[in-house]
């Protein structure tokens, strides 16, 4: 459903509005519902049991805890692990969503999220937590003005997002080490940045446990079927875990946990990311922005980690997330080197420091899923990150927590995030790894690779 830009702009006000219909997210610390004051579970059980310690799970858990709820998070491998979608080294944070039907709403959330990431670093410096957000700016390069460019600018204009339209001469002047033949237009978003993803997840986990939350390592053995309220979950080791409300934030494991319900509602391709050694600091923060060229996204090397220059170029079909290898075979190395040759010639021949491969899950409408299970009223499904959820963590977790506590009632967002009836065809469900190279405007893996 198209968003009325005038109404949205009015709702945004000074930048605090986060919904598509004009309803804003109230600060969690300022509102306490009956649900958070009174435990809804049996004695000795938490109010909420969250399955999955990634972006959806941990940010939701932290916001629930700050509302006074008792929360336990269970994850098969622990927060920030190398098999999780949220466990990669870096993720981009931008607001250029002219290629999405829900682009205006995402743009508003992304603008607020950038502020929240900066606030997170400021508020947690006294805990000696590592800095996670780096304001690199983001540069989009295209041969001509196309619908993606036009719609991205329209979204930015609607909510007063700062940006610049640059010509070829200005791009060469600012970043002479970037090459783009036949460059027709460049958009530069100065507030965009890059987050050290794994460290961010580890930091959220640390704050959550410091504030009274509980994280356990274990795997749920869930059998799909039945109806009514769920009373408990059982781990593969036989431990029984009860709670008042159960939240599944399983990422690419959703089709394995709920094969009938989610098996054809999500695709789980793998994203490929390469980190190249750099010859000098031209290709390091703060001397270069993150970038988006047709079929590829990336960013400069970040000093604290020294991983290298990041290139993301599509991936391969989805596999079992428990069995897939998380490194990239040499048969896939040609494409990133083509990107270097075409756009970053001074990096031609640079050695690869490391490769990373991770699953991500895309929903049928490329939007998030925040909804109750159709057969279990006290079970929530949160996922469908569609390669972009990580950046929205601080805002997305707050929204989900408010939904769970009954303090957020925005019909437009509820409709947008509901579990859709539509399903993928078999071929689509098995493979969308080609999307990143086929559709130049849909850099779907920007947040999915590690």
C-alpha positions in Angstrom: 0.0 0.0 0.0 1.6 3.3 -1.0 2.6 5.6 1.8 1.3 9.2 1.8 4.5 11.1 1.9 3.0 14.4 3.2 1.4 12.6 6.1 4.6 10.7 6.8 6.7 13.8 6.8 4.2 15.5 9.2 4.4 12.4 11.5 8.2 12.4 11.4 8.3 15.8 12.9 11.8 16.3 14.3 12.9 12.9 13.2 11.3 10.8 16.0 8.6 9.1 14.0 9.3 5.5 13.1 6.0 4.1 11.7 4.5 4.1 8.3 1.1 5.4 9.4 2.1 8.2 11.7 2.2 6.4 15.1 5.5 6.8 16.8 7.5 4.5 18.9 7.4 5.6 22.5 10.6 5.3 24.5 10.5 1.9 26.3 11.8 3.3 29.5 8.9 5.8 29.7 6.1 3.3 29.3 5.3 0.3 31.5 2.5 -2.0 30.6 0.6 -4.4 32.8 2.3 -7.2 30.9 5.7 -6.1 32.1 4.5 -5.4 35.7 2.9 -8.8 36.2 4.7 -12.0 35.0 2.5 -13.9 32.6 4.3 -17.2 33.0 4.2 -19.8 35.7 6.3 -19.4 38.9 10.0 -19.8 38.2 9.6 -19.3 34.4 10.5 -16.2 32.5 7.9 -13.9 31.0 9.6 -14.5 27.6 11.7 -17.2 26.1 13.4 -16.1 22.9 14.9 -18.7 20.5 17.8 -17.1 18.7 20.5 -14.7 19.8 20.9 -12.7 16.7 19.7 -9.2 15.7 16.0 -10.0 16.1 16.4 -12.0 19.3 18.9 -10.0 21.3 17.6 -6.5 20.6 14.1 -7.6 21.4 15.3 -9.3 24.6 17.2 -6.1 25.8 14.2 -3.9 25.2 11.8 -6.3 27.0 14.2 -6.5 29.9 14.3 -2.7 30.1 10.6 -2.8 30.4 10.8 -5.0 33.5 10.1 -8.3 31.9 12.0 -11.4 32.8 13.7 -12.8 29.6 15.7 -15.9 28.7 17.4 -16.2 25.3 18.5 -19.6 24.0 20.8 -20.1 21.0 22.5 -23.2 19.6 25.9 -21.6 19.5 25.7 -18.4 21.5 25.6 -14.6 20.5 27.8 -13.5 17.6 28.8 -17.0 16.6 30.3 -17.6 13.1 27.3 -19.5 11.8 24.7 -16.8 12.5 23.6 -14.2 10.1 24.4 -11.6 12.7 27.8 -13.0 13.4 29.8 -11.5 10.5 32.5 -8.9 10.8 30.7 -5.8 9.4 27.4 -4.6 8.1 26.4 -1.4 6.3 23.9 1.1 7.7 22.4 3.2 4.9 18.9 4.6 4.1 18.8 4.3 0.3 15.7 2.1 -0.3 14.3 3.4 -3.5 14.1 -0.2 -4.7 11.7 -1.4 -2.0 7.9 -1.0 -2.0 8.2 -0.2 1.7 11.2 2.0 1.0 9.8 5.1 2.7 9.1 3.4 6.0 12.5 1.7 5.9 14.2 5.0 5.1 12.6 6.6 8.2 13.7 3.7 10.4 17.2 3.7 9.0 17.6 7.4 9.6 16.6 6.9 13.2 18.8 3.8 13.5 21.9 5.7 12.6 21.3 8.0 15.5 20.7 5.0 17.8 24.0 3.3 16.8 25.9 6.5 17.6 24.0 6.8 20.9 24.8 3.1 21.7 28.6 3.9 21.4 28.3 7.0 23.5 26.2 5.4 26.3 28.4 2.3 26.6 31.8 3.8 26.4 31.9 3.7 30.3 31.4 -0.1 30.1 34.6 -0.3 28.0 32.6 -1.9 25.2 34.2 -1.6 21.8 33.2 1.1 19.4 30.9 -0.5 16.8 29.6 2.3 14.5 31.8 4.2 12.0 30.3 7.1 10.0 31.8 6.4 6.6 29.2 8.0 4.4 27.8 6.0 1.5 28.3 6.6 -2.2 26.0 5.2 -4.9 27.3 5.2 -8.4 25.2 4.6 -11.6 25.5 5.3 -15.3 22.2 7.1 -15.4 19.3 8.4 -13.4 17.0 5.4 -12.9 13.9 4.7 -10.8 16.0 3.5 -7.9 17.8 6.8 -7.8 14.7 8.9 -8.2 12.7 7.0 -5.6 15.6 7.0 -3.1 15.9 10.8 -3.5 12.1 11.1 -3.1 12.2 9.2 0.2 15.1 11.2 1.5 13.3 14.5 0.6 10.2 13.3 2.4 12.0 13.0 5.7 14.7 15.6 5.3 17.6 13.2 5.0 20.9 14.9 4.1 22.4 13.8 0.8 24.4 15.2 -2.1 24.0 14.6 -5.9 27.5 14.5 -7.3 28.8 14.6 -10.9 31.8 12.7 -12.3 34.2 15.5 -11.7 33.3 15.9 -8.1 33.6 12.1 -7.5 37.1 12.1 -9.0 38.1 15.1 -7.0 37.0 13.6 -3.7 38.0 10.0 -4.3 40.5 9.8 -7.2 41.1 6.1 -6.4 37.5 5.2 -7.3 36.8 4.7 -11.0 33.4 4.4 -12.7 33.4 4.6 -16.5 30.4 6.5 -18.0 29.3 7.7 -14.6 26.1 9.6 -14.9 25.0 10.2 -11.3 26.3 9.7 -7.8 24.3 10.0 -4.6 26.2 10.5 -1.4 24.6 10.0 2.0 27.0 11.5 4.6 25.4 10.1 7.7 25.6 6.4 6.6 28.1 4.1 8.1 29.4 0.6 8.9 28.9 -1.4 12.1 31.3 -4.0 13.5 28.5 -6.6 13.5 29.9 -9.5 15.6 31.2 -7.1 18.3 27.8 -5.3 18.3 25.9 -8.5 19.0 28.4 -9.5 21.7 28.0 -6.0 23.2 24.2 -6.2 23.2 24.4 -9.6 24.9 26.8 -8.2 27.5 24.4 -5.3 28.3 21.4 -7.6 28.4 23.0 -9.9 30.9 24.4 -7.0 32.9 20.8 -5.8 33.3 19.4 -9.1 34.5 18.8 -11.0 31.3 19.6 -14.7 30.9 21.4 -16.3 27.9 21.7 -20.1 27.6 23.4 -22.2 25.0 21.2 -25.0 23.6 19.2 -26.3 20.7 15.4 -26.5 20.6 13.9 -29.8 19.5 10.5 -28.5 18.3 7.9 -30.6 16.7 5.5 -28.7 14.4 1.8 -29.3 14.9 -1.0 -29.0 17.3 -2.8 -25.8 18.4 -3.4 -23.7 21.5 -1.0 -22.0 23.8 2.5 -23.4 24.1 3.5 -24.3 27.6 7.2 -25.3 27.1 10.0 -26.1 24.7 12.3 -29.1 25.0 16.0 -28.9 24.1 17.9 -31.7 22.3 19.4 -32.7 25.7 15.9 -33.1 27.2 15.8 -29.9 29.3 12.3 -28.4 29.5 11.9 -24.7 29.3 8.6 -23.0 30.1 7.6 -19.3 29.6 4.6 -17.1 29.3 5.4 -16.1 25.7 7.7 -17.7 23.2 9.5 -15.7 20.5 11.2 -17.5 17.6 14.0 -15.4 16.0 15.6 -18.3 14.1 16.8 -16.5 10.9 17.7 -19.0 8.2 16.8 -21.9 10.6 13.1 -21.0 10.4 12.4 -23.5 7.6 14.0 -26.2 9.7 12.1 -25.3 12.9 8.8 -24.8 11.1 9.1 -26.7 7.8 5.4 -26.6 7.0 4.7 -23.0 8.0 8.0 -21.4 6.9 9.5 -23.8 4.4 8.1 -21.9 1.4 7.7 -18.5 2.9 11.4 -17.9 3.2 14.5 -18.2 1.0 17.9 -18.8 2.6 20.6 -18.1 0.1 24.2 -17.5 1.1 26.0 -14.2 0.7 29.7 -14.0 -0.3 32.0 -11.4 1.2 35.7 -10.8 0.6 38.2 -8.7 2.5 41.2 -7.6 0.4 44.5 -6.3 1.8 45.0 -2.6 1.1 48.2 -0.9 -0.1 47.7 2.3 1.8 45.1 4.3 3.9 43.2 5.6 0.8 41.1 2.5 1.1 40.7 2.7 4.9 38.3 4.7 7.1 37.9 7.7 7.2 39.4 8.3 3.7 36.8 6.5 1.7 33.0 6.0 2.0 31.1 2.7 1.8 29.9 2.2 -1.8 27.3 0.7 -4.0 28.0 -0.1 -7.7 25.8 -2.3 -9.9 25.9 -5.8 -8.4 28.2 -5.0 -5.5 28.4 -3.2 -2.2 31.4 -2.7 0.1 33.3 -0.3 2.3 36.8 0.7 3.4 38.9 -1.2 5.9 38.1 -0.2 9.5 41.1 0.5 11.7 40.2 -1.4 14.8 39.8 -4.7 13.0 42.2 -4.4 10.0 40.2 -7.0 8.1 40.7 -5.2 4.8 38.7 -3.7 1.9 35.2 -5.2 1.8 33.6 -6.5 -1.4 30.3 -8.2 -1.6 29.2 -9.9 -4.9 26.2 -12.2 -4.7 26.6 -15.7 -3.5 25.3 -19.2 -4.0 22.1 -21.2 -3.4 20.9 -21.9 0.1 22.1 -25.0 1.9 21.4 -26.5 5.3 22.6 -23.7 7.7 23.9 -26.4 10.1 26.0 -28.0 7.5 27.1 -25.3 5.0 30.7 -24.3 4.8 31.3 -20.7 5.7 34.3 -20.0 3.5 34.3 -19.2 -0.2 35.8 -21.6 -2.8 38.2 -20.2 -5.5 35.6 -20.8 -8.2 33.8 -17.7 -6.8 36.9 -15.4 -6.6 36.8 -14.1 -10.1 33.8 -11.8 -9.7 35.2 -9.7 -6.8 38.4 -9.3 -8.7 36.4 -8.0 -11.7 34.9 -5.4 -9.4 38.4 -4.3 -8.3 39.6 -4.1 -11.8 36.6 -2.1 -12.9 36.2 0.3 -10.0 39.3 0.2 -7.8 42.3 -0.4 -10.1 44.9 0.2 -7.4 43.7 -2.9 -5.7 44.1 -5.2 -8.7 46.2 -8.2 -7.6 45.6 -7.5 -3.9 45.7 -10.6 -1.8 42.5 -11.8 0.0 42.8 -11.5 3.7 39.7 -13.6 4.3 36.4 -14.7 2.9 33.1 -15.0 4.7 29.9 -16.8 3.7 26.7 -16.6 5.7 23.0 -17.4 5.2 20.3 -14.8 5.2 16.6 -15.2 4.9 14.3 -13.3 2.5 10.6 -13.1 2.9 8.1 -13.2 0.1 7.6 -9.4 0.1 11.2 -8.6 1.2 9.9 -7.1 4.4 10.2 -8.2 8.1 7.9 -10.7 9.8 6.6 -9.8 13.2 3.5 -11.8 13.9 1.9 -14.5 16.1 1.9 -18.1 15.0 -1.4 -19.0 13.3 -1.9 -22.0 15.7 -0.3 -20.8 18.9 -1.4 -17.4 20.3 1.5 -17.1 22.7 4.1 -17.9 20.0 5.6 -15.0 18.0 7.6 -15.3 14.8 10.2 -12.5 14.2 12.4 -12.7 11.1 12.4 -12.3 7.4 15.4 -9.9 7.6 15.7 -9.9 3.8 19.4 -9.0 4.1 18.8 -5.7 5.8 17.6 -6.4 9.4 20.9 -6.1 11.1 21.2 -2.3 10.6 17.7 -1.8 12.1 18.4 -3.7 15.3 18.1 -0.8 17.8 14.8 0.3 16.3 13.4 -3.1 15.3 14.0 -4.6 18.7 12.2 -1.7 20.4 9.2 -2.1 18.0 9.0 -5.9 18.5 9.2 -5.5 22.3 6.3 -3.0 22.2 4.2 -5.3 20.1 4.9 -8.1 22.6 3.9 -5.9 25.6 0.9 -4.5 23.9 2.1 -0.9 24.0 2.5 -0.5 20.2 -0.6 -0.4 18.1 0.1 0.7 14.5 -2.3 -1.1 12.1 -0.2 -0.2 9.1 3.0 -1.7 10.4 1.1 -4.7 11.7 -0.2 -5.3 8.2 3.3 -4.7 6.7 5.0 -7.2 9.0 2.3 -9.9 9.2 3.1 -13.4 8.0 1.9 -13.4 4.4 -0.2 -16.2 2.9 1.9 -16.0 -0.3 4.6 -18.6 -0.7 7.6 -18.9 -3.0 7.6 -21.4 -5.9 9.9 -24.3 -5.3 12.6 -22.9 -7.6 12.4 -19.5 -6.0 12.6 -20.9 -2.5 15.8 -22.9 -3.4 17.8 -20.1 -5.1 17.8 -16.4 -5.0 21.6 -16.1 -5.1 21.4 -14.6 -8.5 19.4 -11.6 -7.4 22.4 -9.5 -6.4 24.0 -9.7 -9.8 20.8 -9.7 -11.9 19.2 -6.6 -10.3 21.7 -3.8 -10.1 19.5 -1.7 -7.9 18.7 -4.5 -5.4 21.9 -4.8 -3.4 20.2 -7.4 -1.3 23.3 -8.7 0.3 24.6 -5.5 1.7 23.8 -6.6 5.2 23.9 -10.3 4.7 27.6 -11.0 4.1 30.0 -11.1 7.0 
